[in-house]
Amino acid sequence: MPQTDTNQPNVIVFFTDQQRWDTSGLHGNPLDLMPNFDRMAQRGTHVRRSFTCQPVCGPARSCLQTGLYATTTGCFRNGIPLSPNLKTLAHHFGDAGYATGYIGKWHLYSGGTGPGPVPQEHRGGYDYWLASNVLEMTSDAYQTRLFDNDCEPVDLPGYRVDAVTDAVIRYVDQHKNDPFYLFTSYIEPHHQNHLDDYPPPDGYREKYTGKWVPPDLAALGGSTHQHLGGYYGMVKRLDEALGRLLDALKSLDLLDNTIILFTSDHGCHFKTRNSEYKRSCHESSIRVPTAFHGPSFIGGGQVQQLVSLVDLPPTLLDAAGLDVPDEMQGHSILPLLRGETEDWQEEVFVQISEAQVGRAVRTQRWKYCVDAPKGSGSGAGSDVYVEQYLYDLQADPYELRNLIGLRSHENVAEAMRERLLRRMVDAGEEAPTIELEPQKGSGQRRVSEGEARS
């Protein structure tokens, strides 16, 4: 029998890895890669401007598990384990009587068991476990190996997205009579490390190679033409998996009593902004597709405010009717769905602490980024940064013209610098020194004070 206690909705997180926001038709992609996501977002709530707070796999995961910034969790780069002393979503839902499960990629453990098994005390409080710490190291497109509660290997048949989705649907079916919280973490569309390739299901690469290229990638090149067809094929299969999950929930009469969050840890810039695929302040690294469905979100429309990954954990707890812990550094978006927008943040804050040590703030119009000089940044942050980028996203949405140092935009840089320093302190960091970019001529009109603070 399906669940009847509508006061306790189920919760499923459908979490992808390295997925750009503009793979969605709702963001202008013309290839119909994500019809199930688009349909779910239109029936539920589409978070149109959604951003990671850390464009690296492990740190972003620590933020989504805890509702804390990576400098607070301590997981500011890959390879740092999530402290067993931190409370995760699994602890909060488990304390409320939910069955809790985790399937897929973890990437929050570092220890003697290698890249796959994760000891029970390092699983973030999840009861059911079918996961690999670094899934890209223990599997390939058609070879999926996860590890169960006893740290024993489990080999699953099929293309990896399908193998994980099969396990998800089995879990849902086995827990259909009790409220459950399930976190599903796919590796796709992340590159397969040992190949430096994006392996889609057979036949999918050919379907999308040579098709639409996002304007930033078209302008900057990188590995785009080599990899984009496979990447799109992986995205397509992920969306088909989402459709299968929605069908399973509907068949079990659980769809409208299950909160579903679809989001990703970070985006992908295809070696256009640095020597690999992420770890930059650009939209291609930090902007992700995000949507909610289920109780509190049906008919929620489109959220236009800026939302950070760190805001999603309190949103899930709030939507399930659970208290949001005071220590969480994000905020539930449910007030936005009620039209209560006055107190919402005007910018999102981004930390980067691997490959480079950087910080960024983004408003609706402007983006300002700083970087620690070589040798001065150690660990999570630095006591000194230098100005690196300033973009006018209204005039230059693909971030092709860096305005930092222009006399015409000194008011903007000053306003954004103030925002960044405030957000760093609010996140628990010490206020650093920010060295200004030497001013140079602009060739355009001076930006007014009002525009600078928009």
C-alpha positions in Angstrom: 0.0 0.0 0.0 1.3 3.5 -0.7 2.0 5.9 2.1 -0.9 7.8 3.6 0.8 10.1 6.0 1.0 13.3 3.9 2.6 15.2 6.8 5.8 13.3 6.1 6.8 13.6 2.4 9.5 11.5 1.0 12.7 13.3 -0.2 14.9 12.3 -3.1 18.0 14.3 -4.2 18.9 13.6 -7.9 22.4 14.9 -7.9 24.6 15.1 -11.1 28.3 15.9 -11.5 29.7 18.7 -13.6 26.5 19.6 -15.4 26.2 23.0 -17.0 22.9 24.9 -16.5 22.4 25.5 -20.3 22.0 21.8 -21.0 18.3 22.4 -20.2 15.8 23.6 -22.7 14.5 26.1 -20.1 17.9 27.7 -20.4 17.9 27.8 -24.2 19.5 24.6 -25.2 17.8 23.6 -28.5 18.7 19.9 -28.5 15.8 18.6 -26.2 18.4 17.0 -23.9 16.3 17.4 -20.7 12.6 17.2 -21.5 11.9 15.4 -18.2 13.7 18.0 -16.1 12.0 20.8 -18.0 8.6 19.3 -17.5 9.3 18.6 -13.8 10.6 22.2 -13.3 7.6 23.7 -15.1 5.1 21.7 -13.0 7.1 22.3 -9.8 9.6 25.1 -9.1 12.4 26.1 -11.4 15.3 27.8 -9.7 16.4 29.8 -12.7 19.6 31.3 -11.2 21.2 28.6 -9.2 24.9 28.5 -8.3 27.4 26.3 -6.6 29.3 27.8 -3.7 32.4 25.6 -4.5 33.1 24.5 -8.1 34.9 21.3 -7.0 33.4 17.8 -6.4 34.2 17.1 -2.8 33.8 20.6 -1.3 30.5 21.1 -3.1 29.3 17.8 -1.7 30.2 18.8 1.8 28.2 22.0 1.4 25.1 20.1 0.1 25.3 17.5 2.9 25.6 20.1 5.7 24.2 23.5 4.6 27.6 25.0 5.5 30.3 26.6 3.4 33.4 24.5 2.6 35.7 26.6 4.8 33.3 25.7 7.7 33.0 22.0 6.9 36.8 21.9 6.5 36.4 20.1 3.1 37.8 23.0 1.1 39.5 20.7 -1.5 39.1 17.1 -2.8 40.6 14.4 -0.6 39.6 15.9 2.8 37.1 13.7 4.6 33.8 15.0 6.0 34.1 15.1 9.8 32.0 12.5 11.5 31.2 15.3 14.0 29.2 17.3 11.5 25.5 16.8 11.2 24.3 16.1 7.7 20.8 15.9 6.1 20.9 12.2 6.9 21.1 12.9 10.6 18.3 15.5 10.5 16.0 13.3 8.5 16.9 10.2 10.5 16.2 12.0 13.8 12.7 12.8 12.3 12.0 9.1 11.7 13.0 8.8 8.1 14.7 5.9 6.5 17.9 7.3 5.0 19.8 6.0 2.0 22.7 6.9 -0.2 23.4 5.6 -3.7 26.3 6.6 -6.0 29.3 8.8 -5.6 30.4 10.0 -2.2 33.8 11.8 -2.5 33.9 12.8 1.1 36.3 10.2 2.5 40.0 9.7 2.4 41.5 6.7 4.1 43.1 3.3 3.9 40.2 1.5 2.1 41.1 3.0 -1.2 38.8 4.9 -3.6 35.8 2.6 -3.2 34.6 1.4 0.2 33.7 3.9 2.9 33.7 2.9 6.5 30.4 3.2 8.3 31.6 6.1 10.6 32.4 8.2 7.5 29.1 7.8 5.7 27.5 10.9 7.0 24.8 9.1 9.0 23.1 7.3 6.1 21.6 3.9 7.1 21.4 2.3 3.7 24.6 2.4 1.6 25.4 1.5 -1.9 28.2 3.8 -3.0 31.8 4.3 -4.0 33.9 7.1 -2.5 35.4 8.1 -5.9 33.0 6.4 -8.4 35.1 7.5 -11.4 38.0 5.5 -10.1 36.0 2.2 -9.4 33.8 2.2 -12.5 33.6 2.9 -16.2 30.7 3.6 -18.5 29.7 -0.1 -18.7 31.4 -1.3 -15.6 29.6 -0.1 -12.4 31.0 -1.2 -9.1 29.6 0.2 -5.8 30.0 -1.0 -2.2 27.3 -2.0 0.2 26.8 -1.6 4.0 29.4 -4.3 4.6 32.0 -2.6 2.3 31.6 -5.5 -0.1 31.7 -4.8 -3.9 28.5 -4.9 -5.8 28.7 -5.0 -9.6 25.6 -3.7 -11.4 24.8 -4.4 -15.0 24.1 -1.9 -17.8 25.3 1.6 -18.6 26.3 3.3 -15.4 23.5 5.8 -15.3 21.0 3.0 -15.7 22.7 0.7 -13.2 22.5 3.4 -10.5 18.9 4.3 -11.5 17.9 0.6 -11.2 19.2 0.6 -7.6 17.3 3.8 -6.9 14.0 2.5 -8.1 14.6 -0.7 -6.1 15.2 1.3 -3.0 12.0 3.4 -3.5 9.9 0.3 -4.1 11.3 -1.3 -0.9 10.5 1.8 1.2 7.2 2.8 -0.3 5.3 2.2 3.0 7.6 4.4 5.1 8.9 8.0 4.8 12.4 7.9 3.3 15.1 10.3 2.4 17.3 9.1 -0.5 20.4 10.9 -1.9 21.3 9.7 -5.4 24.7 10.9 -6.6 25.5 10.2 -10.3 29.0 10.6 -11.7 27.6 11.7 -15.1 28.3 14.0 -17.0 31.7 14.2 -15.3 34.6 13.1 -17.5 36.0 9.6 -17.1 39.4 10.4 -15.6 41.6 7.6 -17.0 40.4 8.4 -20.5 39.9 12.1 -20.3 36.7 11.5 -22.2 33.0 11.8 -21.7 31.7 8.3 -22.5 27.9 8.3 -23.3 25.8 5.3 -24.0 26.6 3.6 -27.4 25.2 5.7 -30.2 24.6 8.9 -28.3 27.9 10.6 -29.0 27.2 10.5 -32.8 23.8 12.0 -32.3 25.1 15.2 -30.7 28.5 15.7 -32.1 28.7 18.9 -34.2 25.4 20.2 -32.9 24.7 23.4 -30.9 27.6 24.9 -29.0 27.1 27.4 -26.1 28.4 30.8 -27.0 31.2 30.9 -24.4 32.6 27.6 -25.7 32.2 28.7 -29.3 34.2 31.8 -28.6 36.9 30.2 -26.5 37.4 26.7 -27.9 39.2 24.5 -25.4 38.3 20.8 -25.7 34.7 21.6 -26.7 34.6 20.0 -30.1 36.3 16.9 -28.9 34.1 16.3 -25.9 30.7 18.1 -26.2 29.0 15.3 -28.2 29.7 12.7 -25.5 28.9 15.2 -22.7 25.5 15.9 -24.3 24.9 12.1 -24.6 25.5 11.6 -20.9 23.1 14.5 -20.1 20.4 12.9 -22.3 20.7 9.6 -20.5 20.6 11.3 -17.1 17.3 12.9 -18.1 15.9 9.6 -19.3 16.9 8.2 -15.9 15.0 11.1 -14.2 12.0 10.2 -16.4 12.2 6.6 -15.2 12.3 7.7 -11.6 9.3 9.9 -12.1 7.4 7.0 -13.7 8.3 4.7 -10.8 7.0 7.2 -8.3 3.8 7.7 -10.2 3.2 4.0 -10.5 3.6 3.6 -6.7 1.3 6.6 -6.1 4.2 8.5 -4.4 4.9 11.2 -6.9 2.9 14.0 -5.3 4.1 13.1 -1.8 7.8 13.1 -2.7 10.0 16.1 -2.7 12.5 15.8 -5.6 15.5 18.1 -5.9 17.5 18.0 -9.1 20.8 19.9 -9.0 24.5 19.5 -9.7 27.8 20.2 -7.8 29.3 22.5 -10.5 29.4 23.1 -14.2 32.0 22.5 -17.0 34.0 24.9 -19.1 35.9 22.4 -21.2 39.4 23.7 -20.6 38.5 27.2 -21.7 39.1 29.0 -18.4 42.1 27.0 -17.0 43.8 23.7 -17.7 40.8 21.5 -16.9 37.1 21.7 -16.5 36.0 23.6 -13.4 37.6 25.5 -10.5 36.9 29.0 -11.8 34.5 31.8 -11.0 32.9 31.8 -14.4 29.2 30.9 -15.1 30.4 27.8 -16.9 31.9 26.5 -13.7 29.4 27.8 -11.1 25.9 27.9 -12.6 23.9 24.7 -12.4 20.4 23.4 -13.4 18.1 23.2 -10.3 14.5 22.4 -9.8 12.2 21.1 -7.1 9.0 19.0 -7.4 6.5 17.7 -4.8 4.9 19.1 -1.7 5.5 22.9 -1.3 6.8 23.1 -4.8 4.0 22.2 -7.2 3.0 25.3 -9.1 5.9 27.2 -7.6 6.8 28.8 -10.9 10.2 30.3 -11.6 12.4 31.7 -8.9 14.4 34.6 -10.3 16.4 35.4 -7.2 20.0 34.2 -6.9 20.2 30.8 -5.0 23.3 29.0 -3.8 23.9 25.3 -3.3 24.2 26.1 0.4 20.6 27.2 0.4 19.3 23.8 -0.7 19.7 21.8 2.5 17.6 24.2 4.6 15.0 24.3 1.8 14.6 20.5 1.9 14.3 20.4 5.7 11.8 23.3 5.6 9.7 21.7 2.9 9.5 18.5 4.9 8.3 20.4 8.0 11.5 20.0 9.9 13.4 22.7 11.9 16.3 24.3 10.1 19.3 24.3 12.4 20.6 27.7 13.3 24.2 26.7 12.3 23.2 26.2 8.7 24.7 29.1 6.6 22.1 28.9 3.8 18.5 29.9 3.8 15.3 28.1 2.7 13.8 29.4 -0.6 10.2 28.7 0.5 9.6 32.3 1.5 10.4 33.3 -2.1 7.6 31.0 -3.3 5.3 33.0 -1.1 6.5 36.3 -2.5 8.5 37.2 0.6 11.6 38.6 -1.3 12.5 41.6 0.8 15.2 40.0 2.9 16.7 37.7 0.3 20.4 38.0 -0.5 21.4 40.2 -3.4 24.4 38.1 -4.3 25.8 34.6 -4.1 29.2 33.9 -2.7 31.7 31.4 -4.2 34.9 30.0 -2.6 37.6 28.3 -4.7 40.4 26.5 -2.7 41.8 24.0 -5.1 44.1 24.6 -8.1 43.7 28.3 -7.2 42.6 30.1 -4.0 39.9 32.5 -5.1 36.7 34.1 -4.0 33.8 35.6 -6.0 30.5 37.4 -5.6 27.8 37.5 -8.3 24.8 39.9 -8.3 22.0 39.9 -10.9 24.2 42.1 -13.1 27.8 42.0 -11.9 30.5 39.4 -11.1 33.7 40.2 -9.2 36.5 37.7 -8.6 39.8 37.8 -6.7 42.7 35.3 -6.6 45.4 34.7 -4.1 48.9 35.5 -5.5 51.1 32.4 -6.0 52.6 31.3 -2.7 50.4 33.4 -0.5 47.3 31.2 -0.4 47.6 28.2 1.9 44.9 25.8 2.8 41.4 27.0 2.6 42.1 30.7 2.1 44.5 33.6 2.0 45.1 36.8 3.9 45.7 38.6 0.6 44.0 38.5 -2.8 44.4 40.4 -6.0 41.6 41.5 -8.3 41.2 39.1 -11.2 37.8 39.6 -13.0 34.9 42.0 -13.3 32.1 41.1 -15.7 28.9 43.0 -16.7 26.6 40.0 -17.1 23.9 42.3 -18.6 26.0 43.4 -21.5 28.4 40.4 -21.6 26.5 37.2 -20.4 29.2 34.9 -21.7 32.0 36.7 -19.8 34.2 37.5 -22.8 35.3 41.0 -21.7 37.1 41.5 -18.4 36.4 45.0 -17.0 38.7 44.9 -14.0 40.9 48.0 -13.7 38.9 50.1 -16.1 38.4 53.7 -14.8 34.8 53.6 -16.1 34.0 50.7 -13.7 35.9 51.7 -10.6 32.6 52.4 -8.8 31.5 48.9 -9.6 34.7 47.3 -8.5 34.5 49.2 -5.2 30.9 48.2 -4.5 31.6 44.5 -5.4 34.7 44.5 -3.3 32.6 45.6 -0.3 30.1 42.9 -1.0 32.8 40.3 -1.2 34.5 41.3 2.1 31.1 41.3 3.8 30.2 37.8 2.5 33.6 36.4 3.4 33.2 37.6 7.0 29.6 36.3 7.1 30.9 32.9 6.1 33.3 32.8 9.0 36.5 33.9 7.1 38.8 36.7 8.2 38.6 39.9 6.1 41.6 39.8 3.8 43.5 42.5 2.0 42.5 42.9 -1.6 45.1 44.5 -3.9 43.5 46.6 -6.6 44.1 46.1 -10.3 46.0 49.2 -11.7 43.6 51.5 -13.4 43.6 51.9 -17.2 41.6 53.7 -19.8 38.1 52.4 -20.6 36.9 53.7 -23.9 33.3 53.9 -22.6 31.2 55.9 -20.3 31.6 55.9 -16.5 29.2 53.6 -14.7 27.0 55.4 -12.2 26.8 54.7 -8.5 23.3 53.3 -8.9 24.3 50.9 -11.7 27.3 49.8 -9.7 25.2 48.5 -6.9 22.6 46.7 -9.0 
